[in-house]
Amino acid sequence: MGAVRVLRILAPLALVAGLVAACGNGSSSDSGASTGVANSTTVQLRPVSARYIQNPADGQEQLGPTVPKDLLGAMKSYDCSSQPTELQGMLLECDSTGTVFLLQSPLLSGGVASAVPLEIGHGQEWYVKLTFDQQAAATLSKAADTMPGTDLAVVLKGKVLTALIVDSSMKDGHIGITGDFDKQQATTIAHELAA
C-alpha cells in the first residue's frame, strides 16, 4: 500500500517536471504530428497532464497537478465547443461535462478489437468494454508496468469519453468506459469505437 501511495505522489510530480521543462524552452509546437492529432473516428488513449473544471457549483477548480499560470489561463478560457486546440505540444480537449483536459501525445491510436455495451446491475446503467488488438494490448500492458497511477484519457471525435487510472487491470488489453450511460448511449459509443 505504501508503494502505491508513493507512486501516486511521484507520477504527478514527474508530469509537472515535464511541463516545466516544456514551458521553459518557450517553444510551442505548430504541427499536428507532435500531438498525434488523429482523424475523428480513431480512438486514442492519452496521458492527462492536468484537468480543469469550468464553472462547477462551488467555483472553478483545477484538478492536479499544478501547471504554470499561462497553461492554467489557457485552460480556464478554453471554449469546449471549439475543436481540440494544441498548446505547447499538448492538446486541450473536453469531456461531456465541460471539464478541460490538457493531454500529452497518444499512448495508443486505434487498435480496437471490439467494443461491447454491457449493463451494470439490472440495466439501469451501462458501460462499454473496450478490447484492444494484440499490438495495442501489449502497449497497454507495458503502460500498466511503467505508468501506474497515471491518468489516461480515452478520446474519440475530439472529446474525452472518460479518464482512467493506469493499473494492473489493463494488462489483459481491455478497459471499461463508464459514464452516466443508458443502453442506447452505450451502444452508440460502442459502435463508434469499433468503427
Residue pairs with C-beta under 8 A, 6 or more apart in sequence:
4 148
4 149
7 148
7 149
8 149
11 147
11 148
11 149
11 150
12 64
12 65
13 65
15 47
15 49
15 50
15 65
15 150
16 65
16 66
16 67
18 49
19 49
19 50
19 65
19 67
19 68
19 71
20 68
22 88
22 89
23 68
23 70
23 71
23 88
27 88
27 89
28 86
28 87
28 88
28 89
29 35
29 86
29 88
29 89
30 86
32 86
34 89
34 105
35 86
35 89
35 90
35 91
35 103
35 105
36 44
36 46
36 105
36 106
36 109
37 84
37 86
37 91
38 44
38 106
38 109
38 110
40 156
40 157
40 158
41 156
41 157
41 192
41 195
42 109
42 110
42 156
43 108
43 109
43 110
43 112
43 130
43 154
43 155
43 156
43 193
44 106
44 108
44 109
44 110
44 154
44 155
44 156
45 106
45 107
45 108
45 140
45 152
45 153
45 154
45 155
46 91
46 103
46 104
46 105
46 106
46 107
46 152
46 153
46 155
47 103
47 104
47 107
47 147
47 150
47 151
47 152
47 153
48 101
48 102
48 103
48 104
48 150
48 151
48 152
48 153
48 163
49 65
49 67
49 90
49 102
49 103
49 104
50 62
50 63
50 64
50 65
50 66
50 67
50 71
50 72
50 75
50 101
50 102
51 62
51 63
51 64
51 99
51 100
51 101
51 102
51 151
51 163
52 60
52 61
52 62
52 63
52 72
52 75
52 76
52 78
52 99
52 100
52 102
53 60
53 61
53 62
53 63
53 97
53 98
53 99
53 100
54 60
54 76
54 78
54 80
54 98
54 99
54 100
55 98
60 76
62 72
62 75
63 99
67 75
67 102
71 87
71 88
71 102
74 87
74 92
75 92
75 100
75 102
78 85
78 92
78 94
78 100
80 94
80 98
80 100
83 158
84 91
84 92
84 93
84 158
85 91
85 92
86 92
87 102
89 105
90 102
90 103
90 104
90 105
91 102
91 103
92 100
92 101
92 102
92 103
93 100
93 101
93 103
93 153
93 155
93 158
93 159
93 160
94 100
94 101
94 159
94 160
95 101
95 159
95 160
95 161
95 162
95 163
96 159
96 179
99 160
101 153
101 160
101 163
103 153
103 155
103 160
106 155
107 139
107 140
107 143
107 147
107 152
108 132
108 136
108 139
108 140
110 136
111 132
111 133
111 135
111 136
111 137
111 139
112 130
112 131
112 132
112 133
112 136
112 193
112 194
113 131
113 132
113 133
113 136
113 173
114 129
114 130
114 131
114 194
115 128
115 129
115 130
115 131
115 189
115 190
115 191
115 193
115 194
116 128
116 129
116 131
116 190
117 126
117 127
117 128
117 181
117 183
117 186
117 187
117 189
117 190
118 126
118 127
118 128
118 129
118 186
119 125
119 126
119 183
120 126
120 127
123 183
125 180
125 181
125 182
126 181
126 182
126 183
126 185
126 186
126 187
127 176
127 177
127 178
127 179
127 181
127 186
128 176
128 177
128 181
128 186
128 189
128 190
128 193
129 174
129 175
129 176
129 177
130 154
130 174
130 175
130 176
130 177
130 193
131 137
131 173
131 174
132 140
132 173
132 174
134 173
136 173
137 172
137 173
137 174
138 173
140 170
140 171
140 173
140 175
141 170
141 171
141 172
141 173
143 150
143 152
143 166
143 170
144 166
144 167
144 168
144 169
144 170
144 171
145 171
147 166
148 166
148 167
148 168
149 165
149 166
149 167
150 165
150 166
151 163
151 164
151 165
151 166
152 163
152 164
152 165
152 166
153 160
153 162
153 163
154 160
154 161
154 162
154 163
154 164
154 175
154 177
155 161
156 189
156 192
156 193
157 192
161 177
161 179
161 189
162 177
162 178
162 179
164 170
164 175
177 189
177 193
179 185
181 189
